[in-house]
Amino acid sequence: MTTEERLEALERKVARIEAQEAKKAAKPAEAIRATAFVLVDAKGRERGAMRMTPAGPILDLSDENGKVGAQLVVGADGPWLELCGAVGAGSVQLVVDADGPALGLFDAMGDGLAVLAGGGTPGLFLADASGDCGAVLAAAEDKPGLVLFDAARKSLEEPTVFEAGSWQDLSDAMDKPIWCAP
C-alpha cells in the first residue's frame, strides 16, 4: 500500500468516526434533570425561569426590563396563572382550586375589579374604583340573585324570585321604581 493509499484509508476512517460522533451529538438526551432553568436573552438578561420551590414548580416569563409578564404556579391548592400588563396596567389571574375555577381582573394596585367564579355558587363580582364590592350576580341553585351596593357598601336591592321566574326592580331613595324586569 502506498503512502497515498494509506492516507486516503486513514481519512475515510477519520470521516466515519467524525460522522458517528456527530450522530451521537445530534441525538438528544433522554432527560435533563434540574431544579431550575434560566432563559436569558442575547444581552445575558434573565427573561424566563422555571424552578422548583417548596410550594411547587413555578414558570416566570419577563420583559426586557426584568418585569414578570406571566407566571404559572402549580401548588398544593391547584394551578394559578397570572398575566401582567405594563407598569400600571393591572393583571389577569386564572385559578383552579378546591372551590372551583375563578378568573379575576385586578388593577395596578392589586385591587380586584371583577371576579368570575365557577365554584359551588357560580357568580360575577364587580368592584368599584376603590376595590370595594359594587355588584354581585350569583346563580345559586335555590335562588339566583343580583345585589347592588351603594357608596356606603349597603345593599340597594335584592331580587325577588317567584315560582314562575324572577322579577327585579330598582327603586330610588323614595321607593319610586326606576327600573324593573321582566
N, C-alpha and C positions, 0 to 999 in steps of 0.2 A: 504494500500500500504506500502510495506516495504521500509526501507531506501535505500536498493539496487535498488529497482524498481524506486523509486523517483529519485535516482541519474542517472540511465540509461535514464529515460524520460527527465531529465534536460540536459544530454549530447547530446541526439538526437535533442533537441530543439536548443541548442547552435550550433550544427553541421549544422542544417538547416539555422540558422541566418548567420553563417560564409559563407555557400555556397551562400546565397543570396547576401551578401556583396561582396564576390569575383566576382560574376556575374556582379554586378553594377560597380565594379572597372575595370573589363575587358572591359566593354563597352566604346568605345572611345567617347570623347566629340564630339558634333555635329560641333563645330567650335572653333578654338583658334584664338583670335584676338590680334594683337600686332603691333607695328610699327617697331620692329626689332627682329630678331632671330640670335643667335650666336652659331656656331658649334665649339666645342673645342675637341682636341684630348685627349688621356689618360693622358698626362702631363699637361693638362689645357691650352695649347696654342691655340689661335684662329686660326681655319683652314677654316672657312667659315662664311659668314654673309649675311643675307637677311634683307634689311631695306628699309624704305620709306624715300625719300629725297624730297625737294621741286621740283626737276626735274622729279621725278618718282621713281619707285621701282628699286633697284639695288641688284644683287646677286654677291658676291665675293667668290672665292674659292682660298685658298692659300696653298703653300707648307709648309714643316716643319719649314722653316726659316721665315715664315710670308710673303714671296713674293707672290703677287697675280698672279695666273697662268691662271685664267679665270674670266672674268667679263661680266655680262649680264645687260644691262641698257635698260629700256623701258621709253622713254621720249616723249615729245610732237611732236618731229620730226620723231619718229619711233624707232624701236628696234636697238640695237647695241651690238655686241658680239666681245670680244677681247680674243684671246688665246695667252699667252706669254710663250716663251721658257725660258730656263735657262738664268742666267745673261749673257748679251752679245749676246743672240741668236736672238733677234728680236721678232716680233709678227705678227699675222694674225688678220685682222679685217673684220667683215661682218656687213654691214649697209644696212638698208632699210629705205629710207626717201622719201620725195616728188619727188626727182629726179629719184627714182627707186633704185634697188639693186646695191650694189658695194662690191667687195671683194678686200682687199688690203693686200700687203705683205710689212712689214716695217723692217728696220734694227734696231740694238740695240740703235741707236741714235734717232729713231723715223722718220727717213727719208724714204719716200716711195720708194720701189724698183719696185713694179708693182701694178697696179690697173686695175681690170676688172670691167667696169661699164656697167650697162644694162639699163640706163635711156633712155631719148629721142633719143640720138645717142649712141648706144652701142659701146664700144671701149675698147682697151687694151692699157695701158700707161706703158711704161718701162722706168726706170731711170738708170742712171749710178751710180757708187760707191759714188758719192758726193750727190746723191739725185736729181740731175737735170734731166729733161726730155731728154731721148735719142731717143725714138721712140714712135710713135702713130699709131695704126691701128684702124680705125674707120669705121663703117658701116652706114653712113648717107643714108637717103632714096634716095636723088638725086645723090650722088657721094661718093662711098666708097673710102677710101684713106689710104695711108701709108706715113708717114712723118718721116724722119730720121734727127737727128740733129748732127752737128759736135761739137768739143770741145768748140767752141765759141758760142754754142747754136743757130747756124744759120741752117736753113733748108737746107738739102743737095739736096733733090729732092722730088718732089711731083708726084704722079701717074697721068697718063693721062687716061681718061675714054672715050671710043668711043662707038658708038651705038651698035656695035657687041660685046662689052665686055670691059674688061680693059686690059691695056698694061702698063708695067713698065720697066724702065731701070735705072740703076745706072751708073753714069759716074765719072771718076776721075777728077782732077783739070783741065786737058786739054780737057775735054768733050769727052774723049775716053770711050766708053761703057765698063764697067767691069762686068755687069750682066744685063740680060733682060728676060722678061717673057711676054707672054706665051711661 
